[in-house]
Amino acid sequence: MGNRFIDLYFKVGSFNDASKVFDEINGKNIISWNIWLNGLLKFGHFEKACLVFDEMPEKDVVSWNSMISGCGVLGFWGYGLEVFKDMQNFGFRPSKFTFSILTTFVSCASQGKEIHGNVIRSGVGLSNLVIGNSLIDMYGKLGLLEYAFGVILSMEEVDVVSWNSLISSCCKSGYQDLALEQFDQMRLAGYSPDEFTVSSVIAVCTNLRNLNKGKQIFALCVKVGFISSFIVSSAIIDLFSKCNILEDSVQLFEEVEHWDSALCNSMISSYARHGSQDDALLLFVLALREDCRPTEFTFSSVLSCMTFLSVEQGYQVHSLVIKSGFDSESIVASSLADMYAKIGLIDSAMQIFSEIHVKDLISWNTLIIVLARNGRAVETLELFQKLVRVGPAPDRITLAGVLLACRCGAFVDIGMSIFSSMEEEFGVTPCDEHYACVVDLLCHAGKLKEAFDTLEAMPFEPSFIVWKSIVLATVTYADLNFTERVAAKMIELKPQSSLPYLVLNRAYEMRGRWEGMIRVRKAMKQRLKKIVGCSWIGIKNHVFTFEADWLQHEGGKDIYLILRLLAWDLEEKSCIHVQHEIEGAEWSKSDIELENWKIQALIC
């Protein structure tokens, strides 16, 4: 009876009551110890769980599995593998659940192959569906797709989960088209897909931006009744959103009778992706009212909507994050750091990063990019050195941020050293963003020849962002013919960009080529859509918009009246100079004071 009470108290979240009951049990058996060990691990008391595990008078396979599983849940994967080795040394034979748990720990190919070897030696073999499916999923996460296929071909029996694991493995390994082929093979083999199958396939269509195939799967979901599944509806909403048909995402969302967190997350992130921040925030509030508990992904999407105009809302969401207990989640902490960086509070972003207990690569990358974009080059490089020492292996985003910091700090030698060693030292092949940073770095240092050499040495055709880095330097340093060729290439790659036209206009102006300027401006009027300058002013819960081509702003008459009153008040107090001369033209004090107050009103 005591064991049941311990288990009950743990299930309802009453740790102290469970502890009292455990202490009061006189004749504790192995079941009592296992329940107590599970509870300690569930509530995060890892050190105490280790002590209890060592002091247990006897252990069985359940005890070892509980300890190994707890290590994985709490992030102590290395220790979990050590516990597995001790389990074998003490003569305990691993069960199918032991191997299934271990496959989630694997971080490299050698570990995965070692566990696979243990499975074979243990005699469990691939006759067990759970182990076989776990191995397929493990190899998929490691990117060893040929091994995943080897496992499924060796299995005596497969089921829908096996096919789901293989499709997911193809997707994770970057073989999206192969994932679609396996889906077709699965149906030809007579296996009926479930909602997890179609959600994975829809995710593949989303990654490929294959809307036609996605609509075919959507039709299948409607036909077999999967559309009522939240995970399927969420995947379809994400598909439509990323294929730039947000209106279809909204229509599907509105047709759903009941909401859940996954569904709301997809719709909120869809709004955020398309710049509809107000709709995203409104849906977030409505979801809270509908008692849809926000997850870490909800908060991440909502925080990405925050701008300098919604600072107060950002603070409120941060408070809700803390109240909900998600402040220690890496994805949420990274989003918080990014939000504070957007509004210029870099120190707050750094403080949040320092408080993350288990920092993943996303956390490191977020702060590196934040510091680099805000010109803190030295701090970026120091953080990068710390990452190399204690953190996960840098990826392309990390190195792009570091190269950007070198460009901001004019650290040419350091930047070139990192760039040249990317592939050998970090296993990252330079791509567009890295070449763009390096070319920009060299151009700003006046090393135009080295920048051109880097451009010519690229193993692929330079994209728009690479040309963008060099075209600005050509205005001053290069001959006009080269500037014209670069601008023509940029117009070919991105016809709607005004940058190449503006660069050409400036180049012609510097050389007195007035006919060229006229030709460029005429081309801009004919080919480009006019972009009107716009400013926003946030006052409490209202955002006022001021567009450059407006003749009369909202409340403009009252604004000018107040400005004149303020100008008269200043005049009486002798706060305005009598006369100003600007470019040879004299402006009276009434004119200049009014212009100054217009500017002040737009800024404040």
C-alpha positions, 0 to 999 in steps of 0.5 A: 500500500505504501508503494501505491501512495508514493507513486500517487503522490509523485503523479499529483506532483507532491514530492514532500508527501511522497518523501514522507511516505517513503521514509515511513515504510519499514520493509522497503522492497525493490519496488519501493526503491524503484518508485522512489528513484523514478520520482527523484529523477522526475523532479530533477533531483539528480545528485540525490538520485545517484546517491539513492541508486548507489545505496540501493540494497538490490537492483534489477533491470528496471532500476538500471533502466530508470537510472539510464532514462533519467540521465537522458531526460536531465541531459546527462547523456555521457553519465547515462552511457557509463551507467549502461557499461556498469550495468553490463559489468555487474552482470545485468542483461539489458532489455529491449527498453534499455537499448531503446533508451540508449539510442536516444543518447547517441551523439556520434556515429561510433557510439551508435555503431557500438550500441548496435553491436551490443544489441546484436551481441545481447541476442535480442537481435532485430526480431524486436520491432521496438529495437529495430525502429529505435535503431532506424531513428537513431541512424537517421538522426546521425545522418547515416541513412545507409545504415537505417536502410540496412536495419529495415532490410534486416528486420524480420518484421516491419510495421507502420512505425518502421516506415515512419522512422525511415521516412523521418530519417530520410528527411533528417538526413536531407534526402527529401525526395527519397522520403517521398519515394519511401512513402510511395513504397510504403503504400505499394507494400500494403501499409496504410499511413497514419497521422504521423506518416502524413505529418512527416510527409507534409513536412517534407513537402514544406521543406521542398516547397512542393505545394502540388504534392502537399495538396495531394497529401492534404486531399488524402488526409481529408479522404481518410479523416486525418484532417481532424488530427491536430498534428496533421492540421498543424503541418498543413498550416505550416505548409501553406504558410511557407509556400506563401499562401497565408490565406489558406492557412488562416482558412484551415485554422478557422475551420478547426472546431477545437484548438490545441497548443500545436495548432496555435503554435503553427498559426502564430508562427505563420503570422510572425513569418509573414510580418503579421505581428498584431495577428500573432499577438492577438491569437496568442491572447485568444489561445490563452483565453481558450486555456491552450497552455503555451509551450516553449515554441509558442513563446519563441514565436511570440517573442520573435514578433516583438519590436521596439514598438512593443517593448511593454508587451515584450516585458509582459511576455517575459514575465509570463515565460518566468511564471510558466517555468520556461525561462530555463528552456534554451529555445525560449531564452534564445528568443528572449535574448534576440528580443532584447537585442532588437530593442537595444538592450544588449546587456539584458540579452547577455544576462539571459544567456549567462543564466541558461543552464544547458546552452545549445548551439542555438543559444550560442549562435543567437548571442554571437549574432546579437553581439556582431550586429551591434558592433561588439566585435571583441566580445563576439570573438571572446564568446566564440573562443569560449564556444570552441573550448566548452560548447558544441561544435560551431556551424555555418551560422556561428562562423557567419556571425564571427566573420561579421564581427571581424568585418565590424571590428576591421579584424582582417587577419583574424577574419581571413584566418577563420575563413581559410580554416573553416572546412579543415578545423570546423568541417563547415564548407563556406557558402554565400554568407561567409564569402559575402562577409569576407569580401565586405571585410576586404573591401572595407579594409581597402584590399580590393584586389584580394576581394576580387581574388576571393570572388574569382576563387569561389567554387560556385556562382556568386549570389546577390549578397556577395555582389552586394558586398563588392559593388559598394566598394567599386563606386570609389575604387574600381573603374566605371566599366567594372561597376557597370558589369557588377550592377548588371549582374545584380539586376539580373539576379534580383530585378526589383532591388534598387541598390544596383541602380543607386550605386550606378547613379552615384558612380556616374555622379562622381565622374560627371556622367550626367547622361548616365544618371538620367538613364539610370533614373529613367530605368528606375521609374520604369522597372521598380515599384516605388517604395515610400519611406515610413516611420512609426511612433508607438504611444501606449497601445497605439502605433501612429504611421507617417508615410513620406508621401502623405500631404496631411497626417492624421491630426496634422492640423492640430499638430501644426497648431501645437507646434506654432504655439510652442514656437511662440513660447520659445520666441518669447523666452529668446530660445531661437536664433534670429537667422540661419543661412543654409546653402546660400538661402536665408531662412527666417526664424519662424520658418526654421523654428517650425521645421525644427519642431516638425522634426522634433515631433516625428522623433519624440 
